[in-house]
Structures are given as structure tokens and as C-alpha cells.
């Protein structure tokens, strides 16, 4: 009996030593950061800044002809002169008015439709299929038909921006609603929440991450759609300036228009990011 006990103790000690030997290399490993650190806000402009530097250098070294593509410095000087003589601001305001009006309407209607479709069977039956069909139809393909309906004025442009924005807002918000953990729904039922209380305290907060993704896409889409729409019988707007400059071979004005679209897109995206950071400050996520 004593021999058996001694043998068992020896076996246990042997396994303990083996375990220590295996754990030693693991403990000796250095802790490796598996996720990227949070990027300072200013460094988001590093990529665009490098492109501008290379572009400017290529222009000054003669690799780019000013008749093909003006240098950034030339475009900035042209834009500054247009601001001083008052020829730029009216077109900028006209473009911003069209883009943000269509964006606002598209976001409001997209969220409402996503809530109806995501939270009711009747809404899903009536709405989801229609939106999926619209997603398959390019917005620009609707231009001839919408011109017949609304003419070639401001209503046509705002309506097409609205339809372009609505689809990503609906798709992402609807997907976020359907991805809400069923445990949260069961908890709301246990607590006896009403329908409105469930929407306010569970559905809307749960859909916020998807909504902000949709909003960032919608901002970009509103400006990209506007570029084409302002080429259709328009006398004001950045797109009109660029189209007229093309006829006269003024590449500096065309680049000014590109810069304006780029800056407005970056600023709008930064505003959405800021609001998203405040609204979702409770989350601990990658890069936060």
C-alpha cells in the first residue's frame, strides 16, 4: 500500500514539473498588441496630403501638363480668386442646398421605413421588397422618367438625391434592427415594456450603430449623385461650373470643383463620426 502511495505521489510531482516546463515558455512571451491603437484625428488626412504632395511635385516637374490637369496650388489660387470676385459662393450654396435637402429627406424616410419593416410583419411585406427592387435600379437610370414627372428644375434633383440616400439608410438600419439580441427582447417582455417603450429603450439604441454606418454612406452618396444631376439643365451649382469649365478647357476650375466636393465630403463625414462617438460613447470596440 505504501509503495502505491509513493508511486502516486511521484507521478503527481512528475506531471506538475511537466506542466511548469510547458507554462514557462508561454509566460515568457511578450504581450503583443492585437488591435490598432486609436488614430489621432489629424492623421486621417495623411493619405490625402501625400496625394496632393505627389500631384504638386508631378506638376512642377513637368510630368503633368496644366492643359491636362492643373496643379493643386494653381487650383487653390483660382478658388481664392473666385471667392474674392463673388463667383463661387452662390454656386456652392446652391449645391449644398440640393445635397442636404435630399439627404435630410432620405434619412428621415429611410429610418421610418426601416422601423416599420423591421418591427412589423405587415411593414416588411409591403416595404422590404419595394426597397430591394429600388436598390437594383441605378438612381441615374430614373432621370428620364423623373424629368417627365417633375420637370428639370430643383424638385427633380432633390427627389433623385432623396431616392439615392434612402436605400443605404433603410438597408443598414433594417439590418441593425434585425440583429438586436433576442435576449434584450425577452427582457423587455419580462419587464412589461409597452411597444413605444420597447422602441425607445431597445430598438432605437440597438439600431444606432447600423444607422451611423448608413449615414456616412448617405452623405457620400448625396454628393456623388449631385455631381451628375447638376449637369442636367442647371445654371447654378458646382457641377455647372465644372461642366462650363470643361467646354473652355479650364482644368483649374474643374479641380476647384473636385476639391470642394472632397472637402465637403470629408467635413460631413467628420461631423457624423463626431456625433457617432458621442452617441455610442458607452461602447468599447476596436480602435476606441
N, C-alpha and C positions, 0 to 999 in steps of 0.2 A: 504493500500500500504506500509506504514511504517512497519507494522507487517511482511509483506512478506520479505521486505529487511532485517530486523533484523534476521528473521529466516534463510535467505540465508547466511548472514554473520556468524551466529553461526554455521551453518552446515559446512561452509568452514573452520572455525577455528578448529572445531572438527576433520575434515579429515586431516588437517595439523598436529595436535597433534598426531594423529594415525600414520601418515607417519613418524614423527620424532621418535616415540616409536619403530617402526619397523626397522628404519635405524640405531638406536643406537647399537643394538647387532652386526649388520654387520660391522659397523665402529670400534667396539671394538675388532673384530677378529684380531689376529696377522697374518701378511703376511707369508704365507707358501711357501717355495721354491718347485715348482712343477717339476723342472728338475734337473738332477745331475750336480754338479759343474765339471769343466774341470779337468780331472785327470792328475796329473804331469806325465811326460814321464817315469820316473823311476819306478813308481808304477805299470806299466803294467807287470813288471817282478815279482810281488809279488806272484802270483799263481804258476809259475814255481819254484820260490825259495822255497816255502813251500813244494812242492812235493819233491824237492831234499833233503830238511832237513829231512822229514819223511822217505824217501828212505834210506838216510845215517844212520839215527838212527836205522831203522829196520835191516840194515846190521850189524851194530856194536853190536846190542843187540842179534844177532843170529837168528832173525826171518827169514832172507833171507840167504840162502846158497850161497857162491861165485860160486858154480858149477851151480846154477840156475840163479842167477842174481848178477853180480858184483856191489859193492858199487860205487857211483859216484866218490869218492876220488880215488879209485883204477883205474877207467876208465880214470880219468884225468891224473894220473901218467903214465898210459900206453900210452895215447895220446901224452904226453910230450916226452916220450922216443922215440916214433915213429917219432916225428918231428926232434929230435936230430939225429937219425940214418938215416934220409932221406927217410924212407919207406912210409911216409904218404902223403907228398906234391904231388908227381906225381899222385896218385890216386885222391886226392882232385881236382887237376887241370883238370883231365880227366872228372870227374863227373860234375864240374862246366861248362866246355866247352859244354858238351852234353845238360845240362839243359838249359843254357842261349841261346844257338843257337836255340833249339826248341822253347823256349819261345819267342825269338825275331821274328822268322818267324811266329809263331802262332798269335802273337799280330798284326803284320802288315797285314797279310792276313785277320784276323778276322775283323779288323776295316774296311778294304776296302770292304769286302763282306757286312758288316753291313750297310755301307754308300750306296752301290749300291742297296741293298734290301730295305733299309728304305726310300730311297728318289726317287726310280723309280718303276713303276709297273712291267716293264719287269724284273728288277733285283729281285723283290720279287717273281715273278712267277718262275724264273729259279733257285734261290738260296735258298730261305727260306725252301722249302720242303726238299731239299737235306741235309741241316744242321740239320733239325729236325730229319731226319732219322739217321744221324750220332750220334746225341745226344742219341738216343735209343740203339745204338750199343756200348757196352763197348769197350774201346780202346784196352784192353788186348786181347779181342776176335779176334782182327785183326792180332795178332802176327804171327800165322802160314801163313796167306796169304801174309803179308808184307815180311816175310822171303823168300818166293818164289819169290817175286818181286825184292827185294833189297839185298837179302843175309842176313848174320848175322853180318855184320860189323856196322860201325858207322852210315851209312845212315839209316839203319832200326831203330835204337834207336832215332835218331833225328826226323825222319819222324813221329814216333808214339807219341813223345812228342809234336810235332807240331800239330797233329790232336787232341790230348787231350786238348791242350791250346786253339785252335781255337774256339771250341764250346762255352765255357763261355764268351769269348771275344765278339763273334758275338751276342749271346743271350742278354747280358746286354747292349751292345752298341745299338743294334737294338731297344730294348725296350725303352731306353732313347731317341732315336731319335723320336720314335712314340709318346712319352709322351710330346714333346715340345708343349707349349701352342699355340693353333691356332691363338690367338691374335698376337703373335710375327710374325707368317707367314703373316697375313693380314697387319701388319705394314710394313713388308719388301716389300710386293707388293705395298703398298701405296707410299713408298719411292722410288719405281722403281729400287730395287736392282736386279742385274743380278744373274744368277744361281750360279756362283762362289762366288759372294759377299754374297749371302744368306748362302752358305755352310760355308764360313769363319766366318761370323759375327753372325749367328743364329744357324745353325745346329751343328757345331763343339762345340761351347761353351755350347749349350744345352745338348749335349751328354756326356760332361765331367764327371758329377757325376756317371753315369752308367758305363762309361769306367773305372774309377778308381776302382769301385767295381769289375769289371771284371778282372782288372789287379791283384788285390790282390788274387782273386781266381786262376788266371792263374799261378801266382808264386808258390802257394802251389801245384797245380796240376802237374807242371813241375817236382817238386822234388819227389812227391809221385809216379808218373809214372816211374821216373828214378830208383827208388829202385828196382822195379820188372824187368825192362829192363836190368839192369846190372847183373842180374842172368843168362842171356842168352848168353853163349859162350863169356864171357868177361874176359880179362886178366888185365884190369885196372879199377879203379873206387872204390868208397866207397862200393857200393853193392857187388863188387867182394871180397873185404876184409872181409865183413861181412859173405858172403857165405863160404869163406875158413875158417874163424874162427869158423863157426858152425860145420864144419867137424872135427875140432880139439877140440871142446868144450871150446873155448876161449871166454867166455862171456864178458870179459873186452874189447876185441876188438869190439865185437858186440855193446856194449854200447857206445864205442867211435864213431862208425858209426852213432848210433842214435843221439848222441849229435851233431855231425857235421850236420846232416840233420836238427835238431831242430834249431841250431844257424843260419845256412844259411837261413832257412825259416823265422826266426824272423828278421834277418837283412834285408832281401829282403822286407819283409812286412813293416818294419820301413822306408825304403827308399821310398817305394810307398806312405806311409802315409805322409811323409815329402813333397814329390812333390805335392801330392793332397792338402795339406794345403796351399802351396804357390799358386798353380794354382786356387784354389777356395777360396782364402782369402776374396773375396768380399761377400761371403755368411754368413748370420747369421743363424746358425742352432743349434739344440740341442747339448749341450756339447761344443760349440765353444766359 
